[in-house]
Amino acid sequence: HCFSDWKEVFNVPKFADAVIIATPDNLHYAPALKAMAAGYDLLLEKPVAQSIKECTDILKYAKRYDRIVGICHVLRYAPYFIALKKVLDSGKIGELVSIQHMECIRYHHMAHSYVRGNWKSSKDTTPIIIAKSCHDMDMMRWLVNKPCKSVSAYGGLKLFKRENAPDGSTERCLDCPVESQCPYSAKKIYLQRRQFLYVFDIPDNDCKNYKYDSLILDKLRTSDYGRCVYRCDNDQCDHFVASLEFDNNITGAFSMEAFTATGGRLTRVMGTKGWIEGDMKKFTVTDFLTNKKLVWNKDISSLPGYEGHAGGDFGIVKDFVLAVAHRDTSYLTSTIDLSIESHVMGFLAEKSRVLKKRIDM
């Protein structure tokens, strides 16, 4: 079959067991409902949808039609987080008390994706706590393994707005006289460092050739990726913190930060008998009684089936295929119910930030 529009897929008789929806954020909801109604199981890219109502609608459809729905929270399948979760569940650090978790976006990734790029508008896509950090809401919910009771959040857009544009700067980096002094310069990111070039849809087999520069320069002259970061009509937060209260008097502190030099996640887990410190490359477990330390620092690139997202991509696809083949959702590490719950946590965190008040789940 060959289709010119997603709606056409569901106008023909069912021809597969499952579909993968990896469309832009505003094309998750309607295709997901159509797919489940048409008899397909579903692997759905995050974010699930653009509002709490849309997310809960998808949950209702999954229940109504008895569909297997996997959400691409791939960090659950990363060897690092799997190992960390096993330590928690083993009781090595006693009873869980609290978690501190930080997502480091990196300054140039923030400029690329959430200032100039496809996710610069929270209204057209989703708020950044969902667009970028629904992985982290899910991760905290998974590690705690208790329902979230309330959330209180703060943050906003501090830097990337017109009033902060440097004196003498212009609408585009290519003709800006102060571009060389800007760490967010499009010339630096795309032309000199050759980062994120996949968005330009240009051949990459000769990217070291200087003739390739003309293709990049053309994109910087004509697309949003060449615009000044202070003049991009963006509204996504560049810093966001949330305090989470879970059942059993467990607390969580989450921080999403744009202004970091490195990416990834930093996590600290506090228990009654020990604690864990980790950075997605290794984690250290310290026993309070003996002061002995257990270190996990495997080279995940050498592990079987290693793929992207800290090794999680292959794992989620494998488990989804097994779940569909056996008609058994236990092959997935998360039920659709928990995936939706963690999305609701994120949407309510954004509501709390906007209203400046604590929100109960």
C-alpha positions in Angstrom: 0.0 0.0 0.0 1.0 3.6 -0.6 -0.8 6.5 0.9 -0.7 10.3 0.4 -2.5 11.0 3.8 -2.6 9.2 7.1 -6.4 9.0 7.0 -6.2 6.8 3.9 -4.5 4.1 5.9 -7.7 3.3 7.7 -9.9 3.4 4.6 -8.6 0.0 3.5 -9.0 -3.4 5.2 -6.7 -4.0 8.1 -3.3 -5.2 6.7 -1.0 -5.5 9.8 -1.1 -6.3 13.5 0.2 -2.9 14.7 1.1 0.6 13.6 3.8 3.0 14.7 2.8 6.6 15.1 5.9 8.9 14.9 4.3 11.9 13.3 4.5 15.5 14.6 3.0 16.1 18.0 -0.3 17.5 16.6 -0.8 14.3 14.6 -0.7 11.8 17.4 -4.2 12.0 18.8 -6.5 11.5 15.8 -4.4 8.8 14.1 -4.1 6.9 17.5 -7.8 6.8 17.9 -8.4 5.8 14.3 -5.8 3.1 14.5 -7.2 1.5 17.7 -10.8 1.6 16.3 -9.6 -0.1 13.1 -8.1 -3.0 15.1 -4.4 -2.1 15.3 -2.2 -2.3 18.3 -0.1 0.8 18.7 3.5 2.0 19.3 3.1 5.7 20.0 5.9 8.2 20.0 6.0 10.6 23.0 4.4 12.9 23.8 1.2 10.8 23.8 -0.9 13.9 22.9 -1.3 17.6 23.4 -3.6 17.8 26.5 -4.8 15.8 29.4 -8.1 15.2 27.7 -6.5 13.8 24.6 -4.2 11.6 26.6 -7.1 10.2 28.7 -9.2 9.7 25.5 -6.4 7.5 24.1 -6.4 5.5 27.4 -10.2 5.0 27.1 -9.9 3.8 23.5 -7.1 1.4 24.5 -9.4 -0.1 27.2 -12.5 0.0 25.0 -10.9 -1.8 22.1 -8.5 -4.0 24.1 -5.5 -2.7 22.3 -1.8 -3.1 23.2 -0.4 0.5 23.3 3.3 1.1 24.0 4.5 4.6 24.6 8.1 5.3 23.6 9.5 6.1 27.0 12.7 4.5 25.9 14.8 5.4 29.0 13.0 2.5 30.8 14.8 0.2 28.4 18.2 1.8 28.8 20.7 -0.6 30.6 21.7 2.1 33.0 18.2 2.8 34.3 17.3 -0.9 34.3 20.2 -1.6 36.5 19.4 1.4 38.8 15.8 0.2 39.1 17.0 -3.3 40.1 19.1 -1.8 42.9 16.1 0.1 44.2 13.8 -2.9 44.0 16.3 -5.1 45.7 16.2 -3.0 48.9 19.9 -2.2 48.9 19.3 1.4 50.0 16.4 0.5 52.3 13.1 2.3 52.0 12.9 5.0 49.3 12.6 8.5 50.8 13.2 10.9 47.9 14.6 11.4 44.4 16.4 14.4 42.8 16.4 14.2 39.1 17.8 16.7 36.6 17.6 16.9 32.8 20.4 18.8 31.1 19.3 19.9 27.7 22.5 21.7 26.7 22.6 25.3 25.5 22.9 24.6 21.8 20.3 21.8 21.8 17.9 24.3 23.5 18.5 26.9 20.8 18.1 24.3 18.1 15.0 22.5 19.1 13.1 24.8 21.5 14.0 28.3 20.3 14.5 28.0 16.6 13.1 24.5 16.0 9.9 22.5 15.7 9.1 22.6 19.4 9.6 26.4 20.0 5.8 26.9 20.5 4.1 25.3 23.5 0.8 25.9 21.8 1.6 24.3 18.5 3.3 21.3 20.2 3.3 20.8 24.0 4.9 22.6 26.9 8.5 21.7 27.3 7.9 19.7 30.5 6.0 17.4 28.2 7.8 17.8 24.8 11.2 17.3 26.4 10.8 16.0 29.9 7.8 13.5 29.8 10.6 10.9 29.8 11.7 12.2 33.2 8.2 12.4 34.6 7.8 8.8 33.5 11.2 7.8 34.9 10.5 9.3 38.3 7.1 7.6 38.5 8.7 4.3 37.5 11.5 4.5 40.0 9.2 5.5 42.9 6.5 3.0 41.9 3.9 5.0 43.8 1.1 7.3 42.5 1.9 11.0 42.5 -0.4 13.0 44.8 0.5 16.6 44.1 2.9 18.8 42.2 4.2 22.4 42.5 6.3 23.9 39.7 8.2 27.1 38.9 10.2 28.4 35.9 9.9 30.4 32.7 11.6 31.9 29.7 14.4 34.0 30.9 16.9 34.6 28.1 15.5 33.9 24.6 13.3 36.9 24.1 13.5 40.1 22.0 14.3 42.4 24.9 17.5 40.5 25.6 18.9 40.8 22.1 22.4 42.3 22.1 22.9 45.8 20.9 23.6 45.8 17.2 22.2 42.3 16.6 20.1 41.6 13.6 17.2 39.2 12.6 19.6 36.6 11.2 23.0 35.4 12.2 24.5 35.5 8.8 24.4 39.3 8.6 24.8 40.0 12.4 27.8 42.2 13.3 27.9 40.7 16.9 27.4 37.1 15.8 31.0 36.1 16.8 30.2 37.0 20.4 27.1 34.8 20.6 27.3 31.2 21.9 24.0 30.5 20.2 25.1 31.6 16.7 23.6 29.6 13.9 26.9 29.9 12.0 28.7 28.3 14.9 26.2 25.5 15.5 25.4 24.5 11.9 28.2 25.7 9.7 31.3 25.4 11.9 30.4 22.6 14.2 28.1 20.7 11.7 25.5 19.9 14.4 21.9 19.0 13.9 22.2 19.0 10.1 19.6 16.3 9.7 16.9 18.9 9.9 18.0 20.5 6.6 17.2 17.5 4.4 20.4 17.9 2.4 22.9 15.2 1.4 25.3 14.3 4.1 27.7 12.1 2.2 30.1 14.9 1.6 29.6 17.1 4.6 33.3 17.8 5.0 33.6 19.3 1.6 33.5 23.1 1.5 31.0 23.0 -1.4 28.6 21.6 1.3 28.8 25.0 3.0 26.7 26.6 0.3 23.8 24.2 1.0 23.9 25.0 4.8 24.2 28.7 4.1 21.1 28.6 2.0 19.1 27.0 4.8 20.4 29.6 7.3 19.3 32.4 4.9 15.8 31.0 4.4 14.7 28.8 7.4 14.1 29.5 11.1 17.4 27.8 11.9 19.2 30.9 10.8 17.2 33.3 12.9 18.5 35.2 15.9 17.6 33.2 19.1 16.2 36.4 20.6 13.8 37.0 17.8 12.1 33.6 17.2 8.5 33.9 18.5 9.3 31.1 20.9 7.6 30.6 24.3 9.1 27.5 25.8 10.7 27.7 29.3 14.4 27.6 29.4 14.4 26.5 33.1 11.7 24.5 35.0 11.6 23.0 38.4 8.9 20.8 39.9 8.4 19.4 43.4 6.4 16.1 43.4 4.7 14.4 46.3 4.1 10.7 46.0 2.2 8.2 48.2 4.0 6.8 51.2 5.5 10.2 52.0 8.0 10.0 49.2 9.2 13.3 47.6 10.7 14.1 44.2 12.5 17.2 42.9 12.8 17.6 39.2 14.9 20.2 37.3 15.0 20.8 33.6 17.8 23.2 32.6 18.7 24.6 29.2 21.9 26.3 30.3 24.2 23.3 30.6 27.4 22.3 28.7 26.6 18.6 28.7 23.4 16.6 28.1 21.8 13.7 29.8 20.4 13.1 33.2 21.7 13.5 36.8 20.0 11.4 39.5 20.2 11.1 43.2 18.1 8.6 45.1 17.9 8.7 48.9 16.9 5.7 50.9 16.9 4.9 54.6 20.0 2.6 54.4 21.9 4.1 51.5 21.9 6.4 48.4 22.6 6.3 44.7 24.3 9.0 42.6 24.3 8.6 38.8 24.9 10.5 35.5 23.6 8.0 32.9 27.2 6.7 32.4 27.7 5.2 35.8 26.0 5.2 39.2 27.4 4.6 42.7 25.5 2.9 45.5 26.7 3.8 49.0 25.7 1.6 52.0 25.4 3.7 55.1 26.2 0.9 57.5 29.4 -0.4 55.9 30.3 2.7 53.7 30.9 0.2 50.9 30.3 1.4 47.4 28.9 -0.5 44.5 29.6 1.0 41.0 27.8 0.3 37.8 29.7 1.7 34.8 29.2 -0.7 31.9 30.2 0.4 28.4 26.6 0.1 27.0 27.8 0.6 23.4 29.2 -2.9 23.5 26.0 -4.5 24.9 23.9 -6.8 22.7 21.2 -4.9 20.8 22.6 -1.5 21.7 20.9 1.4 19.9 20.2 5.1 20.6 18.7 6.8 23.7 21.3 5.2 26.1 20.7 1.8 24.6 16.9 1.9 25.0 15.6 2.0 21.4 16.2 -1.6 20.5 14.7 -2.8 23.8 11.4 -1.0 23.4 10.8 -2.2 19.9 11.7 -5.8 20.8 9.3 -5.8 23.8 6.5 -4.2 21.8 6.8 -6.9 19.1 6.8 -9.6 21.8 3.7 -8.0 23.5 1.8 -7.9 20.2 2.9 -11.5 19.2 1.8 -13.0 22.5 -1.1 -10.6 23.2 0.5 -9.9 26.6 1.2 -6.3 27.8 3.4 -7.7 30.6 6.3 -7.7 28.0 6.2 -3.9 28.2 7.7 -2.2 31.3 4.8 0.3 31.5 1.1 -0.1 31.2 -0.8 2.5 29.1 -2.3 3.6 32.5 1.1 4.5 34.0 2.3 6.2 30.8 -0.8 8.4 30.8 -0.4 9.1 34.5 3.1 10.4 34.1 1.9 12.6 31.2 -0.8 14.0 33.5 1.9 14.8 36.1 3.7 16.9 33.4 0.6 18.7 32.3 -0.3 19.5 35.9 3.2 20.7 36.6 2.8 23.2 33.7 -0.6 24.2 35.1 1.0 24.7 38.5 3.8 26.8 37.0 1.4 29.1 35.1 -1.1 29.5 38.1 1.7 29.7 40.7 -0.1 27.2 43.0 0.1 23.6 44.1 -2.0 21.2 42.1 -3.4 17.9 43.4 -3.5 15.0 41.0 
